[in-house]
């Protein structure tokens, strides 16, 4: 799993360093959702995944994390912000 250089962080995240460390070492931070993009393209531009789903063996090396949120609702809000920030409409 890779992490985007300019990681988007939700408001409910207090210590991003600990969460990134846990994810890199295969430990599941409770209640954390990640906004990811498949490394080799894929059907969707971005996907919202729980940390548990992201850490499964089948997914571990296939995604780059672009954002980290403290819950599913916050992940949707963060994704909306990312799309507005990164893409011209």
C-alpha positions as CSV (number, residue, x, y, z in Angstrom):
1,X,0.0,0.0,0.0
2,X,1.2,3.4,-0.9
3,X,0.3,6.9,0.4
4,X,-0.2,10.0,-1.7
5,X,2.3,12.8,-1.0
6,X,-0.4,15.3,-0.1
7,X,-2.7,13.1,2.0
8,X,-6.1,14.5,2.7
9,X,-7.0,14.3,6.4
10,X,-10.5,14.4,7.9
11,X,-11.3,16.7,10.8
12,X,-11.9,13.8,13.2
13,X,-8.3,12.5,12.8
14,X,-6.1,13.7,15.7
15,X,-2.8,11.9,15.1
16,X,-2.2,11.0,11.5
17,X,1.3,9.7,12.2
18,X,0.0,6.9,14.4
19,X,-2.7,5.9,11.9
20,X,-0.3,5.8,8.9
21,X,2.2,3.8,11.0
22,X,-0.5,1.3,11.9
23,X,-1.7,0.9,8.3
24,X,1.9,0.5,7.0
25,X,2.5,-2.2,9.6
26,X,-0.8,-4.2,8.9
27,X,-2.6,-3.1,12.1
28,X,-6.2,-2.0,11.8
29,X,-7.0,1.4,13.3
30,X,-10.6,1.3,14.6
31,X,-13.3,3.3,12.8
32,X,-10.9,4.6,10.1
33,X,-12.0,4.8,6.4
34,X,-9.5,5.4,3.6
35,X,-10.1,7.0,0.2
36,X,-8.1,5.0,-2.3
37,X,-7.3,4.7,-5.9
38,X,-6.3,1.4,-7.6
39,X,-2.7,1.5,-8.8
40,X,-3.5,-0.1,-12.2
41,X,-6.6,1.9,-13.0
42,X,-9.9,0.2,-12.3
43,X,-13.6,0.7,-12.7
44,X,-13.9,3.7,-10.3
45,X,-11.8,6.8,-9.9
46,X,-11.8,6.6,-6.1
47,X,-13.0,4.0,-3.6
48,X,-13.9,4.5,0.1
49,X,-12.7,1.5,2.0
50,X,-12.6,0.6,5.7
51,X,-9.1,0.1,7.1
52,X,-10.1,-3.6,7.7
53,X,-11.0,-4.0,4.0
54,X,-7.9,-2.2,2.8
55,X,-5.6,-4.4,4.9
56,X,-6.9,-7.7,3.5
57,X,-4.2,-9.6,1.6
58,X,-6.1,-9.3,-1.7
59,X,-6.1,-5.5,-1.5
60,X,-3.0,-4.6,0.4
61,X,-0.7,-3.9,-2.6
62,X,-3.3,-2.8,-5.1
63,X,-4.2,0.7,-3.7
64,X,-2.8,4.1,-3.1
65,X,-4.3,6.0,-0.2
66,X,-5.3,9.6,-1.0
67,X,-7.4,10.4,2.1
68,X,-8.0,9.2,5.7
69,X,-11.2,9.9,7.6
70,X,-12.6,9.1,11.0
71,X,-15.8,7.4,9.9
72,X,-17.8,6.6,6.8
73,X,-19.8,9.9,6.7
74,X,-16.6,11.9,7.1
75,X,-15.0,9.8,4.3
76,X,-17.9,10.9,1.9
77,X,-17.4,14.5,2.9
78,X,-13.7,14.3,2.4
79,X,-14.1,12.7,-1.0
80,X,-16.5,15.5,-2.0
81,X,-13.9,18.0,-0.9
82,X,-11.1,16.1,-2.8
83,X,-13.1,16.1,-6.0
84,X,-13.8,19.8,-5.8
85,X,-10.2,20.6,-4.9
86,X,-8.5,18.4,-7.6
87,X,-10.8,18.4,-10.6
88,X,-12.2,21.2,-12.7
89,X,-15.9,20.9,-13.6
